[in-house]
Amino acid sequence: MTSHRIGAGGKLLLGDKIQAPTLDGEAPFLHEPALDPGGDSWLLPTSPSEVRWFVAGKEKTIAALDYPVRSTAFLAGVPVIAVEPRGISPSVETRFPGEFPVLLEFVSGKWRPLVSTWISSDEALEHLGTSNYFARRLAVGPGDRIWSAHQVRYIVELFSASGKRLLRLQVGEAKVTYQKRSPAETEQITARFGEGVAKRLGTERTAYTNKAIAAGRDGRLYLLVDRAGGGYAIDRLDPVERKLERVVVDGLEGTGFTMAAGSDGLYVGTIASGEGRWRISWESLEAAKWSVVPEARFAEGLPAGSSDP
């Protein structure tokens, strides 16, 4: 297990990495998979339009998708996915303006919309070409509440199990930003997809606002985010107090991450699992020096300190 301590200024300092698991001697490449809280069901996105579902080691049949998959979760044992509202199937017409699904649930052998959003013609024209503009990360918390965090804009929403929005948080203007690809990232893309794809993607990419999210057992949402000047921080969103707090994290290495909440703390790992795994205990998180994020704004009608509708 990792060692960690509280450093100067209340920072979280991470130490040794957890030994990464391997498959056939190689570290697996995982991106937004989901494990049911019961521990025997997995959702594994294997392509932009395919999710595989395993229960007790056996694969279950699951319907093909018409939209690109961006994240997965389980809601009371039911597969739930976040998708981008752009059709990848000839049967799907993406005409704007219109209402399009962003969260789907798998019920009675079919994918059906759980949460949809209205997209205007202007928004579609301006942003459909922006990589991951509509993409979200998912996490399910206590009471089967669904957290949905936009990947490239700091917008977080909380939904009930029936898809009713309970809370919306926006930090700052929630604009999309861009950053240069590192030489190592370009090399990885070239090795995996070929030189043509690397050239087409270019030297810049949309910057992820949040690197990973996890729903804590305390009802709060934890987000791994970039911080100004480099490095990472963990944000903690309290839906009851309507408060967003931040603590700096030192010692975290890598670029693409995944995060999960366990009984003893937060687990953070790189998508390329051979690069590292870390554990941050709940005790360390509580002892750390948190600061309020002043740019956080909650939806109208949900003032600070009010209870969820």
Secondary structure by P-SEA (a helix, b strand, c coil): cbbbbbcccbbbbbccccbbbbcccbbbbbccccccccccbbbbbccccbbbbbcccbbbbbbbbccccccccccccbbbbbbccccccccccccccbbbbcbbbbcccbbbbcbbbbbcaaaaaccccccccccbbbbbcccbbbbbbbccccbbbbbcccccccbbbbcccbbbbbbbbcaaaaaaaaacccaaaaaaaccccccccccccccccccbbbbbbbcccbbbbbbbbbccccbbbbbbbcccccccbbbbbcccbbbbbccccccbbbbbcaaaaaacbbbbccccccccccccccccc
